[in-house]
Structure formats: C-alpha cells, structure tokens
Amino acid sequence: MSKGTKHVKEVETTATAACAGLTSTEVILINNALNEVCNGIDIPEFSARLGATIEEARALLQQMRGLYTTMHSR
C-alpha cells in the first residue's frame, strides 16, 4: 500500500471472528490475492498450507467480489 493509505481498522473481535473496516483498495488487494491463489497458481497441499479448502477460498473470493461490487454501486 502506498504511503498515507489508511490501514485496516479493527472494529470488533472474538475468539472465532473478526470484524474490520476495509478501504476499497484493501478489498481489491484481498480479492486479487485470493483470485491468484484460487485460479492463477497451483499450490501443492493447498489445504495444509492455507488452512482452508480450495472451495472455501473460492467462496470467500465470491464474497469479496460481492463486497467490492456493493461498495462501488453506492
């Protein structure tokens, strides 16, 4: 991220979840990283290395895309 960019703002955390405020730039970065991990590169032992199945990662990618779309439709 460029100098002066607002970073993730923690809103609330529990033992099993976190709620955070993200800028549109941060949403795009996470979306693009997930897209590469899910579709661009082959990762041997995906689940062991990332702690989630490819299906779970793809579901999160879809959620990030939806979040980005919602942010830019306002």
Legacy VTK file of the C-alpha trace (Angstrom):
# vtk DataFile Version 3.0
C-alpha trace
ASCII
DATASET POLYDATA
POINTS 74 float
0.000 0.000 0.000
1.165 3.480 -0.696
2.355 5.877 1.961
-0.505 7.527 3.790
-3.027 4.803 2.957
-5.488 4.081 5.738
-4.904 0.606 7.112
-7.440 -1.974 8.255
-9.417 -0.663 11.206
-10.304 -3.310 13.768
-13.912 -2.908 14.793
-14.622 -5.989 16.893
-13.000 -9.340 17.600
-13.996 -12.522 19.375
-12.246 -15.867 19.762
-13.726 -17.083 16.463
-14.380 -13.994 14.337
-13.139 -10.530 13.483
-14.972 -7.547 12.069
-12.814 -4.971 10.316
-13.232 -1.801 8.315
-11.540 -2.053 4.911
-10.899 0.592 2.293
-11.818 -0.201 -1.306
-8.092 -0.539 -2.049
-7.753 -3.168 0.684
-10.797 -5.052 -0.627
-9.266 -5.080 -4.123
-5.923 -6.305 -2.758
-7.553 -9.175 -0.857
-9.755 -10.015 -3.855
-6.777 -10.087 -6.228
-4.670 -12.190 -3.857
-7.486 -14.703 -3.424
-8.036 -14.788 -7.176
-4.362 -15.647 -7.770
-4.370 -18.290 -5.050
-7.587 -19.866 -6.331
-7.128 -19.531 -10.077
-3.663 -18.336 -11.025
-1.124 -20.548 -9.311
-1.007 -24.215 -8.365
-0.375 -24.693 -4.657
0.564 -28.235 -3.648
-1.179 -29.304 -0.438
-3.486 -26.263 -0.660
-5.490 -27.039 2.490
-2.450 -27.759 4.640
-0.633 -24.610 3.525
-3.546 -22.192 3.633
-5.744 -23.691 6.353
-8.810 -23.878 4.107
-10.000 -25.931 1.185
-9.946 -24.525 -2.333
-13.751 -24.472 -2.191
-13.702 -22.365 0.991
-11.194 -19.980 -0.572
-13.340 -19.660 -3.713
-16.414 -18.949 -1.574
-14.502 -16.178 0.214
-13.376 -14.826 -3.162
-17.020 -14.602 -4.250
-17.868 -12.743 -1.034
-15.028 -10.273 -1.625
-16.225 -9.677 -5.198
-19.724 -9.037 -3.865
-18.379 -6.654 -1.244
-16.414 -4.719 -3.879
-19.467 -4.546 -6.160
-21.620 -3.258 -3.301
-19.036 -0.621 -2.357
-18.872 0.703 -5.907
-22.612 0.748 -6.530
-23.158 3.414 -3.863
LINES 1 75
74 0 1 2 3 4 5 6 7 8 9 10 11 12 13 14 15 16 17 18 19 20 21 22 23 24 25 26 27 28 29 30 31 32 33 34 35 36 37 38 39 40 41 42 43 44 45 46 47 48 49 50 51 52 53 54 55 56 57 58 59 60 61 62 63 64 65 66 67 68 69 70 71 72 73
